[in-house]
């Protein structure tokens, strides 16, 4: 079960038990920098694939490695869903680890219980008629290091809902959400990240402390 859920910019990051404080911080910092770099360098109306490719490149630049098995599963997808929770869970269909499923579901439940974080999560991710959300469960993989699965999605139609993810109003069946999705798996060993840690921290000086928020749960 996840023991910590953190909002990192517009990403909801959840940790399975077993990480050291330093490992958690390294994951948070590198995820923040990758997201910040992609947000800064990709136009808001660009395809999700453009944003996600730059996000992935930023992770690789600081020592992360791609999970080739997840990468080989196919191209990014588009779909129609009746809730964002449905879209998030659909992105996990090819992930076998029950621990990652549990961590992601736990992070969603934690967000549901934290109204202030809900509002922040929605406001950070929504820009006019487009929203971009990321859900990132992480677990330790022993000799392989830290592992995170990144499930990203872009919603292109809102149908006048104030809060797409947690609005209590039922989304009508003829008003489904148009969602682009992209996902990837990544490994990180501490020794591979060590040479980049100071550089990452220097670049993160542009980001305010409120970029990170622990969820109450």
N, C-alpha and C positions, 0 to 999 in steps of 0.2 A: 504494500500500500504506500502511496505517496506520503511523505512526511512534511513536504514543504511545497507551496505553490507561490510562484512569484510572477507578477506582471512585469515584463521587460519590454518597455515601449508598447507596441501593439501585439506582442506575443504573450501567450499564457504558458509559462514554463513550469513543469511539475517534476519533482525528483522522487524516485524510488529510494527507499532506505539503502544506506551503504556508502554514500558519498562523504568525503571529508569536507570541512568548510572551505578549504582552498580549492578543491575540485569544483564545488558548487560555484564559487566566485569566478573561477576561470570560465566555466560554461556561461554564466550570466554575462560576463564582460565580452566574450567573443561573440555571443549571440547578439548583444546590444550593438556592437560595432558593425556586424554584418547587416543588421536591419537598418541602422542609421546610414550606412554607406549606400545601401540600395535606395532608401527613401530620398537621399540627397541627390543621387545621380540619375534616377529614372523618372521620367515625366509621369504624373498621376494617371493619365489616360493610356499609358503604354500597356501592352499585353502583360498578363501575370507572368508569363514565361520570361520576359525581359527582366522583371524585378527579381524573380527567383534565381535566375542564372547569375546575376550580379551578387545576390545574397550568398549563393553557394561559393562563388569565387572568393568572396571575402573570408569565408570560413577556411577554405583551403589555404589561403595566404598566411594564416596564423597557426597552421599545424594540424587542422582537422583532415581526415581522410574520408572519402566517400564509401558508403556501403554499396558495393557493386551489385549485390543481389537485388536491392531495392531499385537501383538505377536501371537495371535490365528489365524491369517489369513493364515498361512501356512509356509512352509519352504522357504529358500532362493531359488532364481530362476536363471536359465540361459536362455539366449535368443540371437537372432541374430538381430542386428539393423543396420540401414544405417546412423545413426549419433548418437553421444553421447547425444545430446539434446533429441532425440527421446527416448533413454534409460532412461534418467532422468525423463522425463514426464510420461513414462510408469510406473515408480515406484510410482507415485502418484495416480494411478487409484483407489486405495481403500481408499484414504484420502478424506473425504467429505468436509472439510473446504475450502471454496473458498479463504479465506485469505492466507492460506498456499500455495495454487496454485499460487496466485498472487505474493506472496513474492519470491517464487522460480523462477518464470518467470522473475521477475524484476531483480533478482541477475544475471541471465544469460544475460539479456540485458545490465546490468551494466558492466559485464565482457567483452562483445563484444565491448563496447565503450572505454575500458581502455587497450590499446595495451601492455603497460608495464606489467600490471597485468596478461594479457593473457600469456605472455611469462614466467612469474614467475610461474603461476599456472601449465603450461604444464611441465616446467623443474622440479618442485617439485614432480610431480606425475609420471613422466615417468622414468622407469628404464629398459633399453634395450628393450626387446620385450613385456614388460608388463607395464600397467599404472593402477593407483588406484585413483579414484576420489570420493569425497563426497560432497553432496549438502544438506544444513541444514537450512530450514526455521523455524523460531521461532515466537511464539505469546504468549501474556499473557492470562491466563485462570482464572482470578479472584481468587476465593478461592482455586483453584487447583494449583496456582503458575504459573511458566513459563513452556511452552511446546515447545519441539522441535521434528521435524520429521527428521530422519537421513536416507538419501538415498545414499548408497554406491555402487560402481561398480568397477569391475576390467576388463580391456580390455586386452585380451591375444594375439590379432593380430592387427598390425597397417597398413599393406598394404602400407608402405612407405610414409604415410602422415606426413608432418613435424609437423602439429598441428591437432590432431584428431578432436578437438571440433569445431574449428573456421576456419579450412582451407577452402578457397573459392572454391577449386576444388571439384567437385561433386564426391562422393564415388560411384563407379560403383555398379550396382545391384549384380554383381557376386563377389563383394569384401566387403561383409557386415562385421561388427565388431562382434567378438565373445565376449559377455559380461556376466560376472557373476554379479548378483545383490543381495543386502541384504539391509533390511530396518528395522527401529524400531522407536517407539515413546517413549518419555521420559518426565516426569514431575519433576519439582524442586521447592520446597518452600524455601524461603530465610532462614527461621529458621532451616531447615534441613541441609543447606549448611554451616551455620555459624561455626559449630565446626571444619570444615575441611578447611576453607578458608586459614588460615596461612600455613597449611601443603601443600596445593596445590601450594601456592606462593613459598614456599621453594623449592619444586620439580621443579617448572618452572624456577628456576634460571639457570638450565642447558640449557635452550632454549634462543636463542638470540632474541632481540627485533624485528628483521626482520621476525620472525615467524608470526607476525600479520601485516596485511596491509589493510588499508581502501581503498575501491575502489572509483574512481572518477566517478560520474554519475550525 
